[in-house]
Amino acid sequence: MKPNFLIIAGGTGGHISPGIAIYEELKKDGHTCIFVSLKKNKYYPEFEKKKIPVKFIVSPKFSFQLNEIFLFFPLFIYATFQSILILIKNKVQILISMGGYPAVPMLLAGIFLRKKIYLCEQNVIPGRVTKIFYRFAKKVFLTFPIEGDLSNDHRFVITGSPFREELFEFATRFKKKNTKRKTIFIIGGSQGALQLNHMILNFWQKYPEESKKFNWILQTGEKHLKEVIEKKESLSFKNQIICFGFSTNIYEYFAKADILVCRAGSGILNEAILFGIPMIAIPFPYAKDNHQLKNAEYIEKKHFGISINTNTTDPHLLWEALKKMIHQHSFFLEHLSKNRILLNPSQIIKKEII
Protein backbone atom coordinates (compact mmCIF):
# COMPACT_ATOMS: atom_id res chain seq x y z
CA MET A 1 0.00 0.00 0.00
CA LYS A 2 1.41 3.40 -1.02
CA PRO A 3 1.90 5.95 1.77
CA ASN A 4 -0.05 9.22 1.90
CA PHE A 5 2.06 12.38 1.67
CA LEU A 6 1.57 15.95 2.84
CA ILE A 7 3.68 18.86 1.57
CA ILE A 8 3.65 22.08 3.59
CA ALA A 9 4.88 25.15 1.69
CA GLY A 10 3.89 28.61 2.81
CA GLY A 11 5.92 31.80 2.77
CA THR A 12 6.89 32.72 -0.78
CA GLY A 13 7.12 31.25 -4.26
CA GLY A 14 10.63 30.15 -3.32
CA HIS A 15 9.02 27.60 -1.00
CA ILE A 16 5.90 26.83 -3.05
CA SER A 17 7.48 26.19 -6.46
CA PRO A 18 9.86 23.39 -5.36
CA GLY A 19 7.02 21.98 -3.25
CA ILE A 20 4.85 21.74 -6.37
CA ALA A 21 7.72 19.98 -8.16
CA ILE A 22 7.85 17.25 -5.47
CA TYR A 23 4.04 17.05 -5.48
CA GLU A 24 4.01 16.41 -9.24
CA GLU A 25 6.72 13.77 -8.97
CA LEU A 26 4.83 11.86 -6.27
CA LYS A 27 1.52 12.10 -8.15
CA LYS A 28 3.16 10.58 -11.26
CA ASP A 29 3.60 7.34 -9.29
CA GLY A 30 0.02 7.37 -8.09
CA HIS A 31 0.69 8.53 -4.52
CA THR A 32 -1.97 10.39 -2.60
CA CYS A 33 -0.50 13.79 -1.83
CA ILE A 34 -1.99 16.79 -0.04
CA PHE A 35 -0.62 20.30 -0.47
CA VAL A 36 -0.91 22.76 2.42
CA SER A 37 -0.15 26.48 2.29
CA LEU A 38 -1.11 29.81 3.85
CA LYS A 39 -4.42 31.48 3.11
CA LYS A 40 -2.58 34.45 1.62
CA ASN A 41 -1.39 32.12 -1.18
CA LYS A 42 -4.93 31.12 -2.18
CA TYR A 43 -4.56 32.76 -5.60
CA TYR A 44 -1.02 31.58 -6.33
CA PRO A 45 -1.16 31.08 -10.15
CA GLU A 46 0.29 27.55 -10.27
CA PHE A 47 -2.38 26.15 -7.91
CA GLU A 48 -5.13 27.08 -10.34
CA LYS A 49 -3.12 26.29 -13.48
CA LYS A 50 -2.27 22.76 -12.32
CA LYS A 51 -5.61 22.15 -10.55
CA ILE A 52 -3.81 21.34 -7.30
CA PRO A 53 -6.22 20.86 -4.40
CA VAL A 54 -4.75 22.92 -1.57
CA LYS A 55 -5.68 23.09 2.09
CA PHE A 56 -5.07 26.52 3.57
CA ILE A 57 -4.10 27.12 7.18
CA VAL A 58 -3.52 30.11 9.43
CA SER A 59 0.07 30.10 10.67
CA PRO A 60 1.04 33.26 12.57
CA LYS A 61 4.47 34.84 12.28
CA PHE A 62 6.08 35.74 15.59
CA SER A 63 6.49 39.45 16.25
CA PHE A 64 7.99 41.39 19.17
CA GLN A 65 5.24 44.03 18.96
CA LEU A 66 3.20 43.83 22.15
CA ASN A 67 -0.26 43.78 20.55
CA GLU A 68 0.79 41.01 18.13
CA ILE A 69 2.39 38.84 20.84
CA PHE A 70 -0.99 38.44 22.55
CA LEU A 71 -2.56 37.36 19.25
CA PHE A 72 0.30 35.03 18.32
CA PHE A 73 -0.20 32.33 20.97
CA PRO A 74 -3.92 31.62 20.49
CA LEU A 75 -3.46 31.66 16.70
CA PHE A 76 -0.45 29.35 16.94
CA ILE A 77 -2.33 26.87 19.15
CA TYR A 78 -5.26 26.99 16.70
CA ALA A 79 -2.91 26.36 13.74
CA THR A 80 -1.33 23.38 15.50
CA PHE A 81 -4.71 21.76 16.25
CA GLN A 82 -5.82 22.52 12.70
CA SER A 83 -2.67 20.73 11.46
CA ILE A 84 -3.31 17.71 13.71
CA LEU A 85 -6.82 17.37 12.28
CA ILE A 86 -5.56 17.59 8.67
CA LEU A 87 -2.96 14.87 9.30
CA ILE A 88 -5.48 12.54 11.00
CA LYS A 89 -8.36 13.12 8.58
CA ASN A 90 -6.18 12.49 5.50
CA LYS A 91 -4.27 9.55 7.06
CA VAL A 92 -0.95 11.21 6.27
CA GLN A 93 2.11 9.04 6.88
CA ILE A 94 4.90 11.18 5.43
CA LEU A 95 5.28 14.94 5.94
CA ILE A 96 7.56 17.05 3.71
CA SER A 97 8.35 20.61 4.78
CA MET A 98 9.69 23.20 2.33
CA GLY A 99 10.76 25.48 5.20
CA GLY A 100 9.64 28.84 6.54
CA TYR A 101 7.59 29.76 9.60
CA PRO A 102 4.24 28.44 8.19
CA ALA A 103 5.62 24.89 8.51
CA VAL A 104 6.12 25.05 12.30
CA PRO A 105 2.56 24.13 13.48
CA MET A 106 2.39 21.29 10.93
CA LEU A 107 5.81 19.95 11.97
CA LEU A 108 4.81 20.03 15.64
CA ALA A 109 1.63 18.15 14.73
CA GLY A 110 3.71 15.62 12.77
CA ILE A 111 6.05 15.05 15.71
CA PHE A 112 3.09 14.64 18.08
CA LEU A 113 1.47 12.07 15.78
CA ARG A 114 4.83 10.36 15.07
CA LYS A 115 4.80 10.90 11.32
CA LYS A 116 7.89 10.48 9.15
CA ILE A 117 9.30 13.93 8.51
CA TYR A 118 11.53 15.20 5.69
CA LEU A 119 12.83 18.76 5.37
CA CYS A 120 13.99 20.77 2.37
CA GLU A 121 16.56 23.53 2.89
CA GLN A 122 17.10 25.95 0.00
CA ASN A 123 19.92 28.15 1.30
CA VAL A 124 23.60 27.93 2.22
CA ILE A 125 22.72 29.21 5.71
CA PRO A 126 20.11 26.81 7.19
CA GLY A 127 16.88 28.50 8.26
CA ARG A 128 15.52 28.36 11.78
CA VAL A 129 13.00 25.65 10.92
CA THR A 130 15.82 23.40 9.71
CA LYS A 131 17.98 24.18 12.76
CA ILE A 132 15.15 23.30 15.15
CA PHE A 133 13.47 20.36 13.43
CA TYR A 134 16.32 18.46 11.71
CA ARG A 135 16.59 16.27 14.84
CA PHE A 136 13.12 14.89 14.12
CA ALA A 137 13.66 14.41 10.38
CA LYS A 138 14.60 11.25 8.52
CA LYS A 139 16.54 13.37 6.01
CA VAL A 140 17.12 17.00 5.10
CA PHE A 141 17.40 17.70 1.36
CA LEU A 142 19.83 20.50 0.52
CA THR A 143 19.92 22.78 -2.51
CA PHE A 144 23.49 23.93 -1.77
CA PRO A 145 26.18 22.61 0.60
CA ILE A 146 25.46 24.28 3.94
CA GLU A 147 27.78 26.10 6.30
CA GLY A 148 28.20 25.31 9.99
CA ASP A 149 28.21 22.29 12.29
CA LEU A 150 25.17 20.67 10.66
CA SER A 151 27.11 20.02 7.43
CA ASN A 152 28.56 16.81 8.90
CA ASP A 153 25.22 15.33 10.00
CA HIS A 154 24.41 12.14 8.05
CA ARG A 155 20.78 13.20 7.59
CA PHE A 156 21.76 16.08 5.31
CA VAL A 157 21.75 15.10 1.63
CA ILE A 158 22.64 17.44 -1.26
CA THR A 159 20.02 16.94 -3.98
CA GLY A 160 19.68 20.36 -5.61
CA SER A 161 16.46 22.34 -5.87
CA PRO A 162 13.37 20.52 -7.25
CA PHE A 163 12.06 21.89 -10.56
CA ARG A 164 8.56 21.60 -11.99
CA GLU A 165 8.53 19.00 -14.76
CA GLU A 166 7.62 21.31 -17.65
CA LEU A 167 10.33 23.81 -16.62
CA PHE A 168 12.97 21.08 -16.38
CA GLU A 169 12.04 19.67 -19.80
CA PHE A 170 11.98 23.13 -21.40
CA ALA A 171 15.38 24.05 -19.94
CA THR A 172 17.05 20.77 -20.90
CA ARG A 173 15.78 21.09 -24.52
CA PHE A 174 16.83 24.72 -24.69
CA LYS A 175 19.90 25.72 -26.72
CA LYS A 176 20.91 29.37 -26.78
CA LYS A 177 21.50 30.87 -30.22
CA ASN A 178 24.63 32.96 -30.61
CA THR A 179 23.89 36.60 -31.38
CA LYS A 180 26.14 39.59 -31.96
CA ARG A 181 24.52 41.66 -29.25
CA LYS A 182 24.18 39.99 -25.85
CA THR A 183 20.89 40.15 -23.97
CA ILE A 184 20.82 41.07 -20.28
CA PHE A 185 17.77 39.97 -18.30
CA ILE A 186 17.14 41.78 -14.99
CA ILE A 187 14.66 40.00 -12.77
CA GLY A 188 13.50 41.29 -9.43
CA GLY A 189 10.54 38.96 -8.89
CA SER A 190 6.83 39.48 -9.48
CA GLN A 191 6.77 42.21 -6.79
CA GLY A 192 9.74 43.88 -8.43
CA ALA A 193 12.94 44.97 -6.77
CA LEU A 194 13.07 48.75 -6.47
CA GLN A 195 16.82 48.77 -5.94
CA LEU A 196 17.44 46.81 -9.16
CA ASN A 197 15.01 48.99 -11.15
CA HIS A 198 16.72 52.21 -10.05
CA MET A 199 20.20 50.76 -10.52
CA ILE A 200 19.39 49.81 -14.13
CA LEU A 201 17.74 53.19 -14.87
CA ASN A 202 20.83 54.92 -13.45
CA PHE A 203 23.05 52.64 -15.54
CA TRP A 204 21.22 53.51 -18.77
CA GLN A 205 21.51 57.23 -18.01
CA LYS A 206 25.16 57.19 -16.87
CA TYR A 207 26.48 54.75 -19.50
CA PRO A 208 24.32 55.30 -22.63
CA GLU A 209 27.01 54.34 -25.15
CA GLU A 210 27.86 51.13 -23.27
CA SER A 211 24.14 50.34 -22.85
CA LYS A 212 23.64 50.44 -26.63
CA LYS A 213 25.88 47.40 -26.96
CA PHE A 214 23.26 45.18 -25.28
CA ASN A 215 19.63 44.16 -25.54
CA TRP A 216 17.78 44.58 -22.24
CA ILE A 217 14.86 42.76 -20.61
CA LEU A 218 13.67 44.20 -17.29
CA GLN A 219 11.05 42.73 -15.00
CA THR A 220 9.96 45.79 -13.06
CA GLY A 221 7.07 44.43 -11.01
CA GLU A 222 3.54 45.57 -11.88
CA LYS A 223 3.45 48.63 -9.62
CA HIS A 224 6.72 50.02 -11.03
CA LEU A 225 6.12 49.27 -14.72
CA LYS A 226 4.59 52.63 -15.70
CA GLU A 227 7.41 54.62 -14.06
CA VAL A 228 10.16 52.62 -15.79
CA ILE A 229 8.48 52.76 -19.22
CA GLU A 230 8.14 56.56 -18.95
CA LYS A 231 11.82 56.97 -18.07
CA LYS A 232 13.13 54.65 -20.78
CA GLU A 233 11.25 56.57 -23.50
CA SER A 234 13.86 59.33 -23.42
CA LEU A 235 16.69 56.89 -24.21
CA SER A 236 18.14 56.66 -27.73
CA PHE A 237 18.28 52.85 -27.45
CA LYS A 238 14.73 52.43 -26.10
CA ASN A 239 13.92 49.94 -28.88
CA GLN A 240 16.52 47.60 -27.40
CA ILE A 241 14.62 47.47 -24.08
CA ILE A 242 11.72 45.19 -23.14
CA CYS A 243 9.95 45.97 -19.85
CA PHE A 244 7.20 43.94 -18.19
CA GLY A 245 5.65 43.68 -14.75
CA PHE A 246 4.55 40.06 -14.57
CA SER A 247 4.53 37.23 -17.10
CA THR A 248 3.11 33.71 -17.01
CA ASN A 249 5.71 32.74 -19.65
CA ILE A 250 8.75 34.20 -17.95
CA TYR A 251 10.99 31.33 -19.01
CA GLU A 252 10.75 32.49 -22.62
CA TYR A 253 12.82 35.45 -21.45
CA PHE A 254 15.31 33.08 -19.82
CA ALA A 255 15.73 31.45 -23.24
CA LYS A 256 16.74 34.82 -24.73
CA ALA A 257 19.16 35.82 -21.96
CA ASP A 258 22.96 35.68 -22.09
CA ILE A 259 23.43 37.27 -18.66
CA LEU A 260 21.05 37.36 -15.70
CA VAL A 261 21.04 40.18 -13.14
CA CYS A 262 19.05 39.04 -10.12
CA ARG A 263 18.66 38.74 -6.37
CA ALA A 264 20.36 35.79 -4.65
CA GLY A 265 17.35 33.78 -3.55
CA SER A 266 17.76 30.06 -4.01
CA GLY A 267 14.97 29.74 -6.58
CA ILE A 268 16.26 32.25 -9.15
CA LEU A 269 19.89 31.11 -8.77
CA ASN A 270 18.95 27.50 -9.43
CA GLU A 271 16.83 28.42 -12.45
CA ALA A 272 19.84 30.27 -13.89
CA ILE A 273 22.03 27.20 -13.26
CA LEU A 274 19.41 24.99 -14.92
CA PHE A 275 19.39 27.18 -18.05
CA GLY A 276 23.16 27.61 -17.94
CA ILE A 277 23.00 31.42 -17.76
CA PRO A 278 25.90 33.27 -16.07
CA MET A 279 24.56 35.62 -13.42
CA ILE A 280 25.32 38.82 -11.58
CA ALA A 281 23.75 38.27 -8.18
CA ILE A 282 22.85 41.28 -6.01
CA PRO A 283 21.77 39.90 -2.60
CA PHE A 284 18.78 41.45 -0.88
CA PRO A 285 20.60 43.31 1.92
CA TYR A 286 17.90 42.74 4.54
CA ALA A 287 17.42 38.98 4.09
CA LYS A 288 17.18 36.99 7.31
CA ASP A 289 20.56 35.69 8.56
CA ASN A 290 22.10 37.36 5.47
CA HIS A 291 21.42 34.09 3.64
CA GLN A 292 21.27 35.71 0.19
CA LEU A 293 24.83 37.00 0.58
CA LYS A 294 26.02 33.47 1.39
CA ASN A 295 24.10 32.06 -1.58
CA ALA A 296 25.74 34.65 -3.86
CA GLU A 297 29.19 33.88 -2.47
CA TYR A 298 28.64 30.20 -3.22
CA ILE A 299 27.66 31.02 -6.82
CA GLU A 300 30.82 33.12 -7.20
CA LYS A 301 32.98 30.39 -5.65
CA LYS A 302 31.63 27.86 -8.19
CA HIS A 303 32.33 30.33 -11.04
CA PHE A 304 28.66 30.48 -12.06
CA GLY A 305 28.62 34.25 -11.82
CA ILE A 306 29.61 37.38 -9.93
CA SER A 307 28.32 38.74 -6.62
CA ILE A 308 27.72 42.45 -5.94
CA ASN A 309 27.13 43.24 -2.28
CA THR A 310 25.54 46.69 -2.16
CA ASN A 311 22.43 48.39 -0.81
CA THR A 312 22.77 51.41 -3.11
CA THR A 313 21.56 52.09 -6.66
CA ASP A 314 24.96 53.33 -7.86
CA PRO A 315 25.50 51.64 -11.27
CA HIS A 316 29.32 51.71 -11.10
CA LEU A 317 29.61 48.28 -9.44
CA LEU A 318 27.23 46.83 -12.01
CA TRP A 319 29.32 48.23 -14.86
CA GLU A 320 32.50 46.74 -13.36
CA ALA A 321 30.75 43.35 -12.98
CA LEU A 322 29.40 43.52 -16.55
CA LYS A 323 32.85 44.25 -17.98
CA LYS A 324 34.25 41.23 -16.14
CA MET A 325 31.28 39.10 -17.20
CA ILE A 326 31.65 39.98 -20.90
CA HIS A 327 35.41 39.41 -20.78
CA GLN A 328 35.03 36.00 -19.05
CA HIS A 329 31.64 34.95 -20.42
CA SER A 330 32.93 31.71 -21.96
CA PHE A 331 34.68 30.88 -18.66
CA PHE A 332 31.40 31.12 -16.72
CA LEU A 333 29.55 29.18 -19.44
CA GLU A 334 32.13 26.40 -19.24
CA HIS A 335 31.70 26.01 -15.47
CA LEU A 336 27.91 26.04 -15.77
CA SER A 337 28.12 23.40 -18.51
CA LYS A 338 30.33 21.16 -16.36
CA ASN A 339 27.73 21.35 -13.59
CA ARG A 340 24.71 20.91 -15.85
CA ILE A 341 21.71 19.46 -14.01
CA LEU A 342 20.95 16.17 -15.76
CA LEU A 343 18.40 14.65 -13.37
CA ASN A 344 15.55 16.62 -11.82
CA PRO A 345 16.24 16.84 -8.06
CA SER A 346 12.56 16.07 -7.41
CA GLN A 347 13.24 12.56 -8.76
CA ILE A 348 16.26 12.21 -6.46
CA ILE A 349 14.18 13.29 -3.46
CA LYS A 350 11.44 10.80 -4.35
CA LYS A 351 13.97 7.95 -4.49
CA GLU A 352 15.42 8.99 -1.13
CA ILE A 353 11.99 8.92 0.50
CA ILE A 354 10.36 5.85 -1.05
Order of alpha helices (4+ residues) and beta strands (2+ residues): beta-alpha-beta-alpha-beta-alpha-beta-alpha-beta-alpha-beta-beta-alpha-beta-alpha-alpha-beta-alpha-beta-alpha-beta-alpha-beta-alpha-beta-alpha-alpha-alpha
